[in-house]
Each structure stands twice: as C-alpha cells, then as structure tokens.
Amino acid sequence: MTPLDRFSNHAAQYAQFRITYPPALYEFLLSVTPGRTMAWDCGTGNGQVAADLAPHFSRVEATDISEKQLAQAAARPNVHYHVSGAEQTPFAADSFDLVTVAQALHWFDAKAFHEEVRRVAKPGATIAEWGYGLVSVNEQIDPLIQHFYTDIVGPYWDENRRHIDDEFARIPFAFAEVEHRRFEERQHWDAERFLQYLQTWSSVQRYRQAVGEEPLKQIEQSLREPWGGEKREVCFPIFLRVGKVSK
C-alpha cells in the first residue's frame, strides 16, 4: 500500500488553520498511561500532538511521511521528528509507553501499523487513535457546510475519508482493555478563519487540481452573509479509542 500524502503542498496553511485538541483528551490519555518515559506520535503532521505530549514525557518521537509538514513543527527539546511511514519505523522494540495517532489513521495501512505498534510499544503500553468529524456552527450554517462537504467536494474525497465518517468502525482494533470516548473542541472563529480552515481539506485541494477552479467560491458569499462580522463558536466532535498493547 503506497502512502498517500495530501498535505505537503499546503503544509504552512495546514499548520496555521487546523484545530488543536482539548485538555480533557490529554488528561484522559495520561490517566490510562502510567509510564512517562517515551511516547510516539505517528502521522504527527506539524507536530501539534507531539508538542502537547512533550511536557509529560521524557522523550517524544514524532513521525510523518511529509518532510514539508515536519518543517512546520514547533521545536521542543525533547521532541524528535523523523520522516517515516507508520508501518515501518527505526525504533527499537519495547520502547514506548504511549502511541498516538490524531486524524491520520485513515491514511495508513492500519494492519501493518498495528503490527509495528506491537513491536515498538512496551507491554501494557497505551495506544490511542482519534479523529474529528464534520464541524458544526449553527442551524443556519450547518446545512451549507453539509452541502459543501457532500455535494460540491464530496466526489473528491479519497475513499480513506470514509473511515472518519464511520469513526474507524471498519478498521480492526485488536488490543486489550479497549475504551471509546468522545470529546469536543470548541473555538471562536470569524468567517475568514473558517474559510481558511476549509481550504485545508484534502478534497478542496483535489477539486482545485482536477477542475481548475476554487470550490469555495460556490458557498463563500452564502456563508459570509449569515456569519456576519463577529466571531462564532465552531464545534468539532472528536471520537477516540484506546487500548493496551499485549505481547
């Protein structure tokens, strides 16, 4: 399976306009991860999860297939970035207390990745995989977002995206002590900030390449009018599954 890289061409924009994750999510992960020596953030992108883990672990290894994405990552003294696939890494066996994957599992060969996790994680280590679904604003704007997601750029989503829609239900997770949790990330954005976020969608990038036009032009005015000049709360629903690695 050849890895797909849909984000290198707009790495700077991705780093600037994608969301961060709520403190409650990290608090839960730390509560089920007693070891604090090493963590691996796989598919780290611009390193946002790796940076959030850094205060809690002696060392964080962060990998991604995109060198351009990693170039946007914030430097931390105990975070070490590597260009590497998820399925085969340079790490020694039995190294990690925690393995995380945020909004990236659907791009992996999940079976091979999980085999690699079993190799490099310590016995009893925590593996955590999460993603976030379609953003919500309010009753007036949400139908417009859904129309854009499904009807305008819908045909330009990779099939992998469907794993986000069904919250990884079709990706096996053969680990022990599995738990599922839900969180929300709420932020206050103006219309311009929201449109910049939509620009980071891989389907928007593929539409632009295939059609030669900007798909957001089809909804921009319709979105700006009800949004108005103020900031509005946007809500991202986050789904997470965690398990324990047994040898």
Secondary structure as UniProt FT lines:
FT   HELIX           8..10
FT   HELIX           11..17
FT   HELIX           23..31
FT   STRAND          38..42
FT   TURN            45..47
FT   HELIX           48..53
FT   HELIX           54..56
FT   STRAND          59..64
FT   HELIX           67..70
FT   TURN            71..72
FT   TURN            77..78
FT   STRAND          79..83
FT   TURN            93..94
FT   STRAND          96..102
FT   HELIX           105..107
FT   HELIX           110..120
FT   STRAND          121..132
FT   TURN            139..141
FT   HELIX           142..147
FT   HELIX           148..152
FT   HELIX           154..156
FT   HELIX           159..161
FT   HELIX           162..165
FT   TURN            166..170
FT   STRAND          176..189
FT   HELIX           191..199
FT   HELIX           202..211
FT   HELIX           215..218
FT   HELIX           220..227
FT   STRAND          232..244
//
